[in-house]
Amino acid sequence: MDPDSIFYRFHPESIGWLHRRHEHGDEITEADLKRIFEADPAAWLDPLMQDYVKRALTEKLPRKKGRKPMSAAQRLRIFMAAFDIDERTAEIREERRSGKVKRLRGDLEPCVQAADDVGPQWGLPGGRSLLNQISALKKDPLFSE
């Protein structure tokens, strides 16, 4: 590829793109290096690419942007809150069946109300947000039932 071409300087799969980003001081992630290397394996011979690969191996490159992965402690809190929600849901259903609590038209579902009650006890959001996190956690092979 011609180093003077626009494609060489601006296409994200080109080693020239890496040089341009480096010159401007822009952030370069591991995903960028992987994309360049997959498109052009000869890019490994470039000294700048080798320098960035060394940084990536020592974990000195920034991670991808976006939501950070959940920590093990956070997963455990959600997992434990799921058990409490199940217990509280059963209690709410029993209260409603017995007639102790008068039902109103805008009452939440028992599981959502239980999540609202239990979430703050575990330092988690309540309601549907917590239920969504539990649902996502149950899809994780480490915590599946």
C-alpha positions in Angstrom: 0.0 0.0 0.0 1.3 3.4 -0.9 2.2 5.4 2.2 1.1 8.6 0.5 -2.5 7.5 -0.1 -5.4 8.7 1.9 -6.4 5.1 2.5 -3.1 4.4 4.2 -3.5 7.3 6.6 -7.2 7.1 7.4 -8.4 3.6 7.1 -8.6 1.9 10.6 -7.1 -1.3 9.3 -3.9 0.4 8.0 -0.6 0.8 9.8 -0.6 4.4 8.6 -3.7 5.0 10.7 -1.8 3.8 13.8 1.0 6.2 13.0 -1.4 9.1 12.4 -3.2 8.4 15.7 0.2 8.2 17.5 1.3 11.5 16.1 -1.9 13.2 17.2 -1.7 11.6 20.7 -5.0 9.9 20.2 -5.9 6.8 22.3 -5.0 3.4 20.8 -6.6 0.3 22.3 -5.9 -3.4 22.0 -8.8 -3.8 19.7 -7.2 -1.3 17.3 -4.0 -3.3 17.2 -5.8 -6.6 16.7 -7.8 -5.1 13.8 -4.7 -3.8 12.1 -2.8 -7.1 12.6 -5.7 -9.2 11.2 -5.9 -7.0 8.1 -2.2 -6.9 7.5 0.0 -9.5 9.3 3.1 -7.8 7.9 2.3 -4.8 10.2 4.1 -6.6 13.0 7.4 -5.6 11.4 6.6 -1.9 12.1 8.5 -0.7 15.2 5.6 1.4 16.4 3.3 -1.6 16.2 5.8 -3.6 18.2 6.0 -0.9 20.8 2.2 -0.8 21.2 2.0 -4.7 21.3 4.5 -4.6 24.2 2.4 -2.1 26.0 -0.7 -4.2 25.4 1.0 -7.3 26.8 2.0 -5.4 29.9 -1.6 -4.1 30.1 -0.5 -0.4 29.8 -2.9 0.4 27.0 -6.4 1.8 27.8 -9.3 -0.6 27.7 -12.2 -0.2 25.4 -14.7 2.4 26.3 -18.1 1.7 27.7 -19.5 -0.1 30.7 -16.9 -1.8 32.8 -17.3 -5.5 33.4 -19.0 -6.5 36.7 -16.7 -7.3 39.6 -17.0 -10.7 41.4 -18.2 -8.9 44.5 -21.0 -7.1 42.5 -22.0 -10.5 41.0 -22.2 -12.1 44.4 -24.3 -9.3 45.8 -26.8 -9.6 42.9 -26.8 -13.4 43.3 -27.6 -13.1 47.0 -30.2 -10.4 46.4 -31.9 -12.9 44.0 -32.5 -15.3 46.8 -33.9 -12.5 49.0 -36.2 -11.3 46.2 -37.6 -14.8 45.8 -38.4 -15.0 49.5 -39.9 -11.5 49.6 -42.0 -12.3 46.5 -43.5 -15.3 48.3 -44.2 -13.1 51.4 -45.9 -10.5 49.3 -48.1 -13.0 47.5 -49.1 -14.6 50.8 -50.0 -11.1 52.2 -52.1 -10.4 49.1 -53.9 -13.8 49.3 -54.7 -13.4 53.0 -56.2 -10.0 52.5 -54.0 -8.2 55.1 -53.0 -5.6 52.5 -55.6 -3.8 50.5 -54.7 -4.0 46.8 -54.7 -0.8 44.8 -54.9 -0.4 41.1 -51.4 0.8 40.6 -49.7 -1.9 42.7 -46.5 -3.3 41.3 -46.1 -7.0 40.5 -44.9 -8.9 43.5 -41.4 -9.6 42.1 -40.9 -5.9 41.2 -42.1 -4.8 44.6 -39.8 -7.3 46.2 -36.9 -6.0 44.1 -37.7 -2.5 45.3 -37.6 -3.6 48.9 -34.5 -5.8 48.7 -32.3 -3.8 46.3 -31.3 -1.0 48.7 -30.5 -3.5 51.4 -27.7 -4.9 49.2 -26.6 -1.5 47.8 -28.2 -2.2 44.4 -30.8 -0.4 42.3 -34.3 -1.6 42.9 -37.2 -2.6 40.7 -36.9 -3.7 37.1 -33.3 -2.6 36.9 -32.3 -5.1 39.5 -34.4 -7.8 37.9 -32.7 -7.2 34.6 -29.3 -7.5 36.2 -30.4 -10.8 37.8 -31.7 -12.0 34.4 -28.3 -11.2 32.8 -26.4 -12.9 35.6 -28.4 -16.0 35.2 -27.3 -16.2 31.5 -23.7 -16.2 32.7 -22.4 -19.8 32.7 -20.6 -19.3 36.0 -23.8 -18.4 37.9 -26.4 -20.4 35.9 -28.7 -22.5 38.0 
